[in-house]
Amino acid sequence: MAAPTLNPAGQLRRELGLRDLVFAQVLNVVGSFWVGVAAKLGNAHAVFWTLSMLLYYVPLALVVIYLNRELPLEGGLYQWAKEAFGEFWGFLIAWNLWSYAVIVLGSILFAVPTELSYAIGPSAAWLPASHAATSALTGVVLLFIAWVAVRGLSIGKWLHNAGGFSVMLAYTILLALPVWALLRGRAVSYTPIPLAWPKVSWVNLAIFGQITVGGLSGVEYIAILAGECRDAARNIGRSVAIAAPIIVLMFVLGTSSVITFVGDRPIDLIGPIPQTFRAALGNAGFASQFASIAILLLLVRAISGASLVFTGLTRLPLTAGWDHLLPAWFTRLDPRRRTPVNSILFVTVLAIVLIFFSMLGVREQEALQLLNSASNVHYGIAYVALFAIPLFGSARLRKTLPRWLRAPALAGLLSSGIAVLIAVYPIVDVVSRIEYAGKIIGVVLVSNIAGVLIYALRNPSA
């Protein structure tokens, strides 16, 4: 039932080729702070990463590849869910995906002050804790990526490519640090792939949920841009297959490097890789300068990753507007660059408001965890729906998918469900666990109620 790519009247320019998509996959999936979250498990991290990959990442890649072959449409999961479950559920699932992206944009931007402070050195240690400085830095970055979005993917893809290359290079340095230390005779304890069995606890289960839906998610996000890809039905699936082994090695070996140098000290969950660079290379001499350069690579990744998320954020309202589920105002394109300028303006203002309110009354580590957990719940809801498509979607769509796909889809459905339920449990010290959980639940409930109301207002007969 392969359908033509949704791109009305060829309004969007097809700028993305296979190379761009591979870099985008790595950029969107590999965040700098997930190795810090996994490092809290100690030597049990490899078992958790393996379980997450078998129960979630591999099923996700398979489901995305086959759904994209059948429906290579601008909007990705929104279009798949609409075909599988109907217009209302398609809109609500897309709403959760969009809400996730809004929140995760804030969490990515939160990393900028921390990574910049590590790049400068101890004299800038005050930077992440300053709400004024954080607001100013994130605001400047947000305006920059909004400008890139207005200019279009003809420019944006090069920023995303640079970010994908930068994070791969930064991880290459991270993975090489233990070997470098051993060759220099430094006494470090390094096990590339430790096999310690994890303890069963609520904290460990919460970490499993975060590295699963948070750390290993994102391969479907690129499908949102299918209408702007060349040969989307083929190249998006190929990009997933090429990027997958690279991503697996980066996460497992990267976590081991963090453990090697940070050890039993508190892990900076906002900037675990910069923390590791400083612990390994110090704050003086040539090694310190090299550490600053390596950390700047992560800063490029943060800005590029925020740009990629921002781009997808602006396309979902556009496609919903094409379906008349949102006001036609969202479908207005720049006459020369063919970019959704009104959607870009809306997302920019919303992101500024979100970042401001997320910092009220909490420390920066808790603010980041609130953003991560709230985004994970929204993403988890979207993923439960994604994995449900091969199991419970419309017969018309299911019969085009191989029957064996139901087994990995079930594994992904269960792991996504666990991640959603456990997301309210904090993995860092918080002011109040009850308030922490209440904020997350409140954000998700208010968000989904808003989604239902918006759909009802646009569809009075629904």
C-alpha positions as CSV (number, residue, x, y, z in Angstrom):
1,M,0.0,0.0,0.0
2,A,2.9,2.3,-0.6
3,A,1.6,5.9,-0.7
4,P,3.1,9.0,-2.4
5,T,5.1,11.2,-0.1
6,L,2.9,13.9,1.4
7,N,4.2,17.2,0.2
8,P,1.3,19.1,-1.3
9,A,2.1,20.5,-4.7
10,G,5.8,20.0,-4.1
11,Q,5.8,22.8,-1.6
12,L,8.7,21.5,0.5
13,R,12.2,21.2,-1.0
14,R,13.8,17.7,-1.0
15,E,17.2,18.6,0.5
16,L,18.1,15.4,2.5
17,G,20.1,12.6,1.1
18,L,21.4,9.4,2.7
19,R,24.6,11.0,4.2
20,D,22.5,13.7,5.7
21,L,20.1,11.2,7.2
22,V,22.9,9.0,8.7
23,F,24.4,12.1,10.5
24,A,20.9,13.1,11.6
25,Q,20.3,9.7,13.1
26,V,23.5,9.8,15.1
27,L,22.9,13.4,16.1
28,N,19.3,12.8,17.2
29,V,19.9,9.6,19.1
30,V,23.3,10.0,20.8
31,G,22.9,12.6,23.6
32,S,25.9,13.6,25.7
33,F,24.1,13.0,29.1
34,W,22.8,9.5,28.7
35,V,26.1,8.0,29.4
36,G,26.1,9.8,32.7
37,V,22.7,8.5,33.5
38,A,23.8,4.9,32.7
39,A,27.1,5.4,34.6
40,K,25.0,5.7,37.8
41,L,24.5,1.9,37.4
42,G,28.2,1.3,37.7
43,N,29.5,-1.8,36.1
44,A,26.0,-3.1,35.6
45,H,25.4,-0.6,32.8
46,A,26.4,-2.9,30.0
47,V,23.6,-5.4,31.0
48,F,21.1,-2.6,31.1
49,W,22.2,-1.2,27.7
50,T,22.0,-4.7,26.2
51,L,18.5,-5.3,27.6
52,S,17.4,-1.8,26.3
53,M,18.8,-2.6,22.9
54,L,17.2,-6.0,22.6
55,L,13.8,-5.1,24.1
56,Y,13.5,-1.6,22.6
57,Y,16.1,-0.3,20.1
58,V,16.1,-3.3,17.7
59,P,12.3,-3.5,17.7
60,L,12.1,0.2,17.2
61,A,14.4,0.1,14.2
62,L,12.5,-2.8,12.6
63,V,9.1,-1.2,13.1
64,V,10.3,2.2,11.8
65,I,11.9,0.7,8.7
66,Y,8.8,-1.3,7.7
67,L,6.3,1.5,8.5
68,N,8.4,4.0,6.6
69,R,8.5,1.7,3.6
70,E,4.7,1.6,3.5
71,L,4.0,5.2,4.4
72,P,7.0,7.5,3.5
73,L,5.0,10.6,4.5
74,E,6.0,14.0,5.8
75,G,4.9,13.9,9.5
76,G,6.2,10.3,10.1
77,L,4.5,8.8,13.2
78,Y,1.6,11.2,12.9
79,Q,0.7,9.8,9.5
80,W,1.3,6.2,10.5
81,A,-0.9,6.5,13.6
82,K,-3.6,8.2,11.6
83,E,-3.7,5.4,9.1
84,A,-3.6,2.7,11.9
85,F,-6.0,4.2,14.5
86,G,-8.0,7.0,12.8
87,E,-7.7,10.8,12.8
88,F,-8.3,11.5,16.5
89,W,-5.8,9.1,17.8
90,G,-3.3,10.0,15.1
91,F,-3.6,13.7,16.2
92,L,-3.3,12.9,19.9
93,I,-0.3,10.6,19.4
94,A,1.4,13.3,17.3
95,W,0.5,15.8,20.0
96,N,2.5,13.7,22.5
97,L,5.4,13.4,20.1
98,W,5.3,17.2,19.5
99,S,5.1,17.9,23.3
100,Y,8.1,15.6,23.8
101,A,10.1,17.5,21.3
102,V,9.2,20.9,22.8
103,I,10.3,19.7,26.2
104,V,13.5,17.9,25.0
105,L,14.5,21.0,23.1
106,G,14.6,22.7,26.5
107,S,16.7,19.9,28.0
108,I,19.2,20.1,25.1
109,L,19.5,23.8,25.5
110,F,20.1,23.4,29.2
111,A,23.3,21.5,28.4
112,V,24.8,24.6,26.7
113,P,25.8,26.6,29.8
114,T,27.3,23.5,31.5
115,E,29.3,22.4,28.5
116,L,30.5,26.0,28.0
117,S,31.6,26.2,31.6
118,Y,33.6,23.0,31.3
119,A,35.2,24.3,28.1
120,I,36.3,27.5,29.7
121,G,37.5,25.8,33.0
122,P,37.1,26.4,36.7
123,S,36.7,30.1,36.4
124,A,33.3,29.5,34.7
125,A,32.0,27.0,37.2
126,W,29.3,29.5,38.3
127,L,27.7,29.6,34.9
128,P,25.2,26.7,35.0
129,A,23.8,27.7,38.4
130,S,23.1,31.3,37.2
131,H,19.5,31.5,36.0
132,A,20.3,34.8,34.3
133,A,23.3,33.4,32.4
134,T,21.4,30.2,31.5
135,S,18.5,32.2,30.2
136,A,20.7,34.5,28.2
137,L,22.7,31.7,26.6
138,T,19.8,29.4,25.8
139,G,17.9,32.4,24.4
140,V,20.7,33.3,22.0
141,V,21.0,29.7,20.9
142,L,17.3,29.4,20.4
143,L,17.1,32.5,18.2
144,F,20.0,31.2,16.2
145,I,18.4,27.8,15.4
146,A,15.1,29.6,14.7
147,W,17.0,31.7,12.1
148,V,18.5,28.5,10.6
149,A,15.0,27.0,10.5
150,V,13.7,30.0,8.6
151,R,16.5,29.7,6.1
152,G,15.6,26.0,5.5
153,L,17.3,22.6,5.3
154,S,19.6,23.7,2.5
155,I,21.5,25.4,5.4
156,G,20.2,23.4,8.3
157,K,21.4,20.0,7.0
158,W,25.0,21.3,7.1
159,L,24.6,22.3,10.7
160,H,23.1,18.9,11.5
161,N,25.9,17.1,9.6
162,A,28.4,19.1,11.6
163,G,26.7,18.2,14.8
164,G,26.6,14.5,13.9
165,F,30.3,14.5,12.9
166,S,31.2,16.5,16.1
167,V,29.4,14.0,18.5
168,M,31.1,11.1,16.7
169,L,34.5,12.7,17.1
170,A,33.9,13.7,20.7
171,Y,32.9,10.1,21.5
172,T,36.0,8.8,19.7
173,I,38.1,10.9,22.0
174,L,36.0,9.8,25.0
175,L,36.5,6.1,24.1
176,A,40.3,6.6,23.6
177,L,40.9,8.3,27.0
178,P,41.2,5.1,29.0
179,V,43.7,3.6,26.5
180,W,45.6,6.9,26.5
181,A,45.7,6.9,30.3
182,L,47.0,3.3,30.5
183,L,49.7,4.0,27.9
184,R,50.9,6.9,30.0
185,G,51.1,4.6,33.0
186,R,48.2,6.1,34.9
187,A,46.5,3.8,37.4
188,V,43.0,3.5,36.1
189,S,40.5,0.7,36.3
190,Y,38.9,0.2,32.9
191,T,36.6,-2.5,31.7
192,P,35.2,-1.8,28.2
193,I,32.2,-4.1,28.6
194,P,31.6,-5.0,32.2
195,L,29.3,-7.9,33.0
196,A,28.2,-7.2,36.5
197,W,24.5,-8.1,37.1
198,P,22.4,-5.1,38.2
199,K,20.6,-4.9,41.5
200,V,16.8,-4.8,41.4
201,S,15.7,-1.4,42.8
202,W,13.3,1.4,41.9
203,V,16.2,3.7,41.1
204,N,17.8,1.2,38.7
205,L,14.4,0.6,37.1
206,A,14.0,4.3,36.6
207,I,17.4,4.6,35.0
208,F,16.5,1.7,32.7
209,G,13.4,3.6,31.7
210,Q,15.4,6.8,31.0
211,I,18.2,5.2,28.9
212,T,15.6,3.2,27.0
213,V,13.0,5.8,25.9
214,G,15.4,8.7,26.4
215,G,18.8,7.4,25.3
216,L,17.9,5.0,22.6
217,S,14.9,6.7,21.0
218,G,14.8,9.0,18.0
219,V,15.3,6.8,14.9
220,E,11.6,7.5,13.9
221,Y,12.0,11.2,14.4
222,I,13.8,11.7,11.1
223,A,10.7,10.3,9.3
224,I,8.9,13.5,10.2
225,L,11.0,15.0,7.4
226,A,10.2,12.3,4.9
227,G,8.6,14.9,2.5
228,E,12.0,16.7,2.4
229,C,14.1,13.5,1.8
230,R,15.2,12.2,-1.6
231,D,13.9,8.6,-1.9
232,A,12.5,8.6,1.6
233,A,11.0,5.0,1.4
234,R,14.5,3.6,0.9
235,N,17.0,6.1,2.4
236,I,15.4,6.5,5.9
237,G,15.5,2.8,6.5
238,R,19.1,2.6,5.2
239,S,20.2,5.4,7.5
240,V,18.8,3.5,10.5
241,A,20.7,0.4,9.6
242,I,24.0,2.2,9.0
243,A,23.8,4.3,12.2
244,A,22.6,1.6,14.6
245,P,25.9,-0.2,15.3
246,I,27.7,3.1,15.6
247,I,25.2,4.3,18.2
248,V,25.4,1.0,20.2
249,L,29.2,1.2,20.5
250,M,29.2,4.9,21.4
251,F,26.8,4.4,24.3
252,V,28.3,1.2,25.9
253,L,32.0,2.1,25.6
254,G,31.3,5.8,26.4
255,T,29.6,4.8,29.7
256,S,32.6,2.7,30.6
257,S,34.9,5.7,30.0
258,V,32.8,7.9,32.2
259,I,33.0,5.3,35.0
260,T,36.7,5.0,34.6
261,F,37.5,8.6,35.3
262,V,34.5,9.9,37.4
263,G,34.4,6.7,39.5
264,D,32.5,7.1,42.8
265,R,32.3,10.9,42.6
266,P,28.9,12.5,41.9
267,I,28.2,12.4,38.2
268,D,27.2,15.7,36.5
269,L,24.1,14.5,34.6
270,I,24.0,17.7,32.6
271,G,27.6,17.4,31.3
272,P,29.0,13.9,32.1
273,I,31.3,13.8,29.1
274,P,32.8,17.3,29.7
275,Q,33.2,16.2,33.4
276,T,35.1,13.1,32.2
277,F,37.3,15.1,29.8
278,R,38.4,17.4,32.7
279,A,38.9,14.4,35.1
280,A,41.1,12.7,32.5
281,L,43.0,15.7,31.1
282,G,43.0,18.2,34.0
283,N,42.7,22.0,34.0
284,A,46.2,23.0,33.0
285,G,48.7,22.6,30.2
286,F,48.3,21.2,26.7
287,A,46.0,18.4,27.8
288,S,43.6,21.0,29.3
289,Q,43.5,22.9,26.0
290,F,42.8,19.6,24.2
291,A,39.9,19.0,26.7
292,S,38.5,22.4,25.9
293,I,38.5,21.6,22.2
294,A,36.8,18.2,22.8
295,I,34.2,19.8,24.9
296,L,33.5,22.4,22.3
297,L,32.6,19.5,19.9
298,L,29.8,18.6,22.3
299,L,28.7,22.2,22.4
300,V,28.4,22.1,18.6
301,R,26.4,18.8,19.0
302,A,24.0,20.4,21.5
303,I,23.3,23.4,19.2
304,S,22.9,21.2,16.1
305,G,20.8,18.6,18.0
306,A,18.5,21.4,19.2
307,S,18.2,22.6,15.6
308,L,17.2,19.2,14.4
309,V,14.6,18.8,17.1
310,F,13.3,22.3,16.4
311,T,13.0,21.5,12.7
312,G,10.8,18.4,13.4
313,L,8.8,20.5,15.9
314,T,7.8,22.9,13.2
315,R,6.8,20.2,10.7
316,L,4.2,18.5,12.8
317,P,1.9,21.5,13.1
318,L,2.5,22.0,9.3
319,T,1.2,18.5,8.4
320,A,-1.7,18.8,10.9
321,G,-2.6,22.1,9.3
322,W,-2.6,20.3,5.9
323,D,-5.2,17.9,7.4
324,H,-7.2,20.9,8.7
325,L,-6.7,19.7,12.3
326,L,-4.9,23.0,13.1
327,P,-5.5,26.5,11.7
328,A,-4.3,27.1,8.2
329,W,-2.0,29.8,9.8
330,F,0.5,27.0,10.6
331,T,0.8,26.0,6.9
332,R,2.0,29.4,5.7
333,L,5.4,29.0,4.0
334,D,8.0,31.5,3.3
335,P,7.5,32.4,-0.5
336,R,11.2,32.0,-1.3
337,R,12.6,29.5,1.1
338,R,9.5,27.3,1.4
339,T,9.8,27.0,5.2
340,P,6.9,27.1,7.7
341,V,7.6,30.5,9.2
342,N,4.5,30.8,11.4
343,S,5.1,27.4,12.9
344,I,8.7,28.4,13.6
345,L,7.6,31.6,15.3
346,F,5.1,29.7,17.5
347,V,7.6,27.0,18.6
348,T,10.2,29.7,19.4
349,V,7.9,31.6,21.7
350,L,6.7,28.3,23.4
351,A,10.3,27.1,24.0
352,I,11.2,30.4,25.7
353,V,8.2,30.2,28.0
354,L,9.0,26.5,28.9
355,I,12.6,27.1,29.7
356,F,11.7,30.0,32.0
357,F,9.1,28.1,34.0
358,S,11.2,24.9,34.3
359,M,13.8,26.9,36.3
360,L,11.4,28.3,38.9
361,G,12.2,27.1,42.4
362,V,14.6,24.2,41.5
363,R,18.3,23.5,41.1
364,E,19.7,23.1,37.6
365,Q,20.1,19.3,37.9
366,E,16.5,18.9,39.1
367,A,15.3,21.2,36.3
368,L,17.0,19.0,33.7
369,Q,15.6,15.9,35.2
370,L,12.1,17.4,35.2
371,L,12.5,18.2,31.6
372,N,13.9,14.7,30.8
373,S,11.2,12.8,32.7
374,A,8.3,14.9,31.3
375,S,9.7,14.4,27.8
376,N,10.2,10.7,28.4
377,V,6.5,10.3,29.4
378,H,5.3,12.0,26.3
379,Y,7.7,10.1,24.1
380,G,6.8,6.9,25.8
381,I,3.1,7.4,25.1
382,A,4.0,8.0,21.4
383,Y,6.1,4.9,21.4
384,V,3.4,2.7,23.0
385,A,1.3,3.8,20.1
386,L,4.0,3.2,17.5
387,F,4.6,-0.4,18.7
388,A,0.9,-1.0,18.9
389,I,0.5,-0.4,15.1
390,P,1.8,-3.8,14.0
391,L,-0.3,-5.4,16.8
392,F,-3.6,-3.5,16.9
393,G,-3.6,-1.1,13.9
394,S,-6.0,-1.2,11.0
395,A,-6.2,-4.5,9.2
396,R,-5.4,-2.6,5.9
397,L,-2.0,-1.5,7.3
398,R,-1.2,-4.6,9.3
399,K,-1.6,-6.9,6.3
400,T,1.2,-5.1,4.5
401,L,3.6,-5.7,7.4
402,P,5.4,-9.1,8.0
403,R,3.8,-11.2,10.7
404,W,7.1,-11.8,12.5
405,L,7.2,-8.0,13.2
406,R,4.6,-8.5,15.9
407,A,7.1,-10.2,18.3
408,P,9.6,-7.3,18.4
409,A,6.7,-4.9,18.4
410,L,5.3,-6.5,21.6
411,A,8.8,-6.3,23.3
412,G,9.0,-2.6,22.4
413,L,5.4,-2.0,23.7
414,L,6.2,-3.6,27.1
415,S,9.5,-1.7,27.5
416,S,7.9,1.6,26.5
417,G,5.1,1.0,29.0
418,I,7.5,0.4,31.8
419,A,9.5,3.5,30.9
420,V,6.3,5.6,31.0
421,L,5.2,4.3,34.4
422,I,8.6,4.6,36.1
423,A,9.4,8.1,34.7
424,V,7.9,9.8,37.8
425,Y,10.6,8.3,40.1
426,P,13.6,10.7,40.4
427,I,17.2,9.5,39.9
428,V,18.8,12.6,41.5
429,D,18.2,14.3,44.8
430,V,15.1,16.5,44.5
431,V,13.4,19.0,46.8
432,S,10.4,16.8,47.1
433,R,9.7,13.4,45.4
434,I,5.9,14.0,45.6
435,E,6.2,17.5,44.1
436,Y,8.6,16.1,41.4
437,A,6.1,13.3,40.4
438,G,3.2,15.7,40.6
439,K,4.9,18.2,38.2
440,I,5.5,15.5,35.7
441,I,2.0,14.0,35.9
442,G,0.5,17.5,35.8
443,V,2.4,18.5,32.7
444,V,1.4,15.3,30.9
445,L,-2.3,15.5,31.9
446,V,-2.6,19.2,31.1
447,S,-0.8,18.6,27.8
448,N,-3.1,15.8,26.7
449,I,-6.2,17.6,27.8
450,A,-5.1,20.6,25.7
451,G,-4.6,18.2,22.8
452,V,-8.1,16.8,23.1
453,L,-9.6,20.3,23.4
454,I,-7.8,21.6,20.4
455,Y,-9.0,18.6,18.3
456,A,-12.6,19.0,19.6
457,L,-12.5,22.7,18.7
458,R,-11.3,22.0,15.1
459,N,-13.8,19.1,14.8
460,P,-17.1,19.9,16.6
461,S,-18.7,16.8,15.3
462,A,-16.1,14.5,16.7
